[in-house]
Amino acid sequence: MTDEIWILDDDRGVRFVLAEALRDAGLAVREFDAVGAVRAALREARPALLLTDVRMPGEDGLGLLGELQAQGIGPVIVMSAYTDVATTAAAYRAGAVDYLAKPFDLDQAVAAVQRALASVATPTVPAGPALAPNHALLGESAPMREVFRLIGRVAASDLNVLVTGETGTGKELVARALHEESARRDKPFVALNTAAIPSELLESELFGHEAGAFTGATRRVAGRFEQAEGGTLFLDEIGDMPLILQTRLLRVLAGGEFYRVGGRELIRCNVRIVAATHQDLAARVVAGAFRADLMHRLDVVRIHLPALRERRSDIPLLARHFLAATAQELKLPPKRYSKAALKLVAQRDYPGNVRELENLCRRLAVIAPGSEILPADLGSNTDAARGGEWTDALREWAAQALADGEADIHARARAALDQTLLQAALQVHQGHRQNAALALGVGRNTLTRKLGASRTRRG
């Protein structure tokens, strides 16, 4: 074995800058541009560590990674510009100790190499199936690349995971990806939204019940823990779980056993827990609404999903995907976005995050009349985006008016806004002033007064 760090990448520029950074850190480096060259070099020497790209002409880095693991050669760090759940998970399953998403920070790359060299004795993850499932999680932004990296790294372990993020960001998709990339993939994945079940029924939903345990319990029913045996149990909105049930859940996590409601038979379970919440659990603990010991049991590994506004560059990709998927699902003619329409979709704020964007795309797939979606097809679904259009026009008008030295700009703009809103409301409500006033959120007297002022100005 040599003290050299080997770099395998078909991109000469990547090899050069990474090699120079490692040499500056005092490490010996050897560069390769093809898998065959590395394989030939292995006949005479072994590296202290290999950094390899994934997609290269001819053989790819993942195939080589599998060979190295079989021969006990490592550690290996994978580099790739194609960061998604399947690729990162495949790399970790094949034995990679770390994953660098291109373009990466050179200081971070050097730190990753130093960490790997310091933990050479750490056993690698056993190899799994070569084929990975397709995942519904999509994104090319830096925040999503980090999510994919974390999923790939922890999926093969049995550690409990806490997924955090706003409503609609796709927390259940993360849980499913963790399950599908784990050794439990052939066992059940069971999901339960703890906030959607009345507190008096939640215990039975989780642990099951015996016949006669309560009114209406006519037969034995298995709970979610039994249903998920050997697999993964996803507990969504865990922050809303009642305190008394938090205590029972903690006992199951600590001892791996429980009783059905009304039962005396001790049931042992082998279940991985993935929990999710949009709330700040630490703040809930301080408020006395969540047990600190349960939070620590669940929060072994945390994966935070960014809000859609924090990954705007992913919106066009997601929008095209949802539009195509809906057409395929509902057997509709395929549609595409015009450039202007896609720009408007990307400019919109989505307080409901990815779920809101998906619903918008599903509506467009059904109601847009042509094969190309135009800005006019977006309707009220793009109020925020269209708002940007008229405010941009207002800004241009104001800038020109100021440049021309015009007076009373604010008063004129406000008067024009009032008149436009009033005319639109009266037109929509067929001249009915009361309904128009209600729609605008002003009193009828206010509307009448503004109408009178508008007529005076016109006169």
Salt bridges, closest charged atoms under 4 A:
ASP9 OD2 - LYS102 NZ 2.58
GLU20 OE2 - ARG23 NH1 3.25
GLU31 OE1 - ARG15 NE 3.58
GLU31 OE2 - ARG23 NH2 3.69
ASP53 OD1 - LYS102 NZ 3.40
GLU59 OE1 - ARG39 NH2 2.91
GLU67 OE2 - ARG39 NH2 2.78
ASP98 OD2 - ARG115 NH2 2.99
ASP98 OD1 - ARG149 NH1 3.59
ASP98 OD1 - ARG153 NH1 3.34
GLU146 OE2 - ARG149 NH2 2.96
ASP158 OD1 - ARG184 NE 2.86
GLU166 OE2 - ARG309 NH2 2.39
GLU172 OE2 - ARG176 NH2 3.13
GLU180 OE1 - HIS135 ND1 3.16
GLU181 OE1 - ARG93 NH1 2.24
GLU181 OE2 - HIS135 NE2 2.70
GLU203 OE2 - ARG248 NH1 2.49
GLU205 OE1 - ARG224 NH2 2.87
GLU210 OE1 - ARG220 NE 2.95
GLU210 OE2 - ARG260 NH1 2.80
GLU226 OE2 - ARG260 NE 2.96
GLU237 OE1 - HIS278 ND1 2.73
GLU257 OE1 - ARG268 NH1 2.43
GLU265 OE1 - ARG260 NH1 3.54
ASP293 OD2 - ARG291 NH2 2.70
ASP299 OD2 - ARG302 NH2 2.65
ASP314 OD2 - ARG311 NE 2.97
GLU329 OE1 - ARG362 NH1 2.91
ASP349 OD1 - ARG312 NH2 2.28
GLU356 OE2 - ARG348 NH2 3.09
GLU372 OE2 - ARG336 NE 3.84
ASP383 OD1 - ARG386 NH2 2.78
ASP392 OD1 - ARG395 NH1 2.81
GLU406 OE1 - ARG412 NH1 2.81
ASP418 OD2 - LYS450 NZ 3.05
